[in-house]
Amino acid sequence: MRYVSDTDLYKHFMDQAASLKSWQAGHVSPGTSRRYFDWLEFLVKGFWTYVLELARLSGDTTIYFCDLEQANATAFAKRFGVYPLIELETSMSESDYIAALNREPGEVQGETFAVSNTGSYLIFPPSGKWHVHGEYSIEMAELVSTVGVPADETFPHDFWDEVEAMRRIGPDN
């Protein structure tokens, strides 16, 4: 686990993230699977196991967690010397994953920060074959995958139907 510090790598993945973070609910796309759930699931026991299965399906060994709130602000990199993008390895345990999300990005006197406190996030592999976009403002996360999804029983809680997702997104999104 590491915060990304390379500017070119960060820009590359932020370009990729820009195309992934729009809501897909209500858009029919053959060969694309979608699941909707509470935005805070990313911190629930069992979520990392589900994400690892997605990575297995897509053939990825690295997963990125992006704090979209901080990515929209320029102060983060200036303050911490790294970007609000964490590189996670599929070899990590669930406790390592949670620890990574709570790890401070740098030694800045008098400041505490952890991406686990974000109100907007994107989890995705380099292949871009799936992603999870979560937003506190509507308390929802959306999983979009072109490689299928693991069995629903492996997810820590229940998924929501698309009607509920559309209600939360609203007509403006």
N, C-alpha and C positions, 0 to 999 in steps of 0.2 A: 504494500500500500504506500502510495506517495501522492502528495500534491504535485500537480504538473507545474514545472517552472520554466519550461522551454516555450518561448513566445510563438514560434512557428507551429509547434505541435498544438498548443492551445488554440490558435487561430484556426487550424485545420479542423479540430473537433468542434469548435464553436460554429463554424460554417455548417458542419454536419448537423449539429444540434438545432440550428435555425430551421432546418427543413423538417425536423422531427417533432418540434414542440407545438405544432398546431393540432387542435382537437380533430379526431377522425370520426367521432360519433355522428351517426346520421349519413355518413358517406359509404355507400356500398362499393366494395372493391374486391373482385374475385381473387381468391388465394390469400386474403388477409384475414387474420383472426383478431378479434378485439375482446378485451375483458375490462370491466369497470369495477372500481372498489374504493374504499376509504383511502384518502390521500396519505394517511399516517401509517398504512400497512408496511411501509418500507422499514419501520422500526420494530415490527412485530416478529416474534419467534416463528420461524418457518418460512418467512419471506425470502431470505437469502437462499435457502434450499430450492425454492421455486425458481429464483433467478438463475441459479446454477444450472438447473435443468434447461432453461431457455438458452443459456450459453452453450450447453451440450448440443442442443438441436441446431444451433447456428454455426457450430464449429469454432466458437471464440474461446480464448483462454484469458482474455482481459475484458473488464467491464469498467465503464466510466460512470461516476456519479458527479453530476454538475449541479451546483447551487445556482439556479437561474436568477435568483434575487441579486446575489453578489456579482454575477456575470454581467448584469446590466449597470453596475457601478464601477467606476475606474479606480476607486480608492483601495479596493481589496489588494490588488497586486502591489501597489505603492506601499501599503502598510505592512504587508506580510512577506513580500518578495516571491510569492507564488500565486498561482491562479486558483479560482474556486472550482477546480476540477480535480477529482481524486481518481487515481488509477487503482483499480482493485483486481486482484488475481483470483482466478477460479479455484486455486488451491487453498484459499483462505477458509477458515472455519467461520461459523456464524458469529461466534464471540469476537473473532478478529474483525469481521465486517462491522459489527456494532462499534467496536473500539475505534476503527478507522473513521467512522462518521462522527465520533466524538473527539477525535484528536485535533489539537490546535494546530493551525497552519504555520505558526512561527512564534518566536519568543518576542512578543511585543509587551513591554511593561504596562501593566494596568489594563490590558485588554484580554477578554476571553471570547473565543469564537469557536463554534463547531457547526459543520454543515448539517448536523442532525436537527438544528433549530431553524432550518430554512422554511419558507412558506411556498417555495416553488422549486421543483427539482426535475431533473431528467436523468434516467438511468439507461445506458445504451452500450452496446459493444462496438468495436471498430467496424465490424461488417455492416452495421446499421440495419440488420435484418429484423430487429425487434427493438422496442423501447418502452419505457414506462415514464409517463409525464404526470407529475402530481402537483396540485395547486391547493393551498390552504383556503384561498378565497372562496372556492366552491366545494371544498372538502372532498375532492375526488381525484382519483388517479386513473389513467387510461393506459392499458397495455395494448400495443399494436405489434403484431408479429406476422412475418411472411414465411415463417418456418414452422407454423403450428404452435400449439401451446401444450404445456404439460397437463396431465389429468387434473381436472378441477379439484379432486379430493386432496391433491398435494398442496393446495393453497391454504394458508392459515384460517381464512374466514370465507364467507359467502361472497360471490360476485353479484353485482347489480345488473339489472337488465338495461337495455339501451334507452328505454323510455325514461328511466331514472337519470341516466347520464345526460340525456338531452334536457331534462328539466333543470339539472344543475348547471349545465353550460349556458343555457338561455338562448334566446333568439339572436343575440348580437355576436355570438362566437362561431 
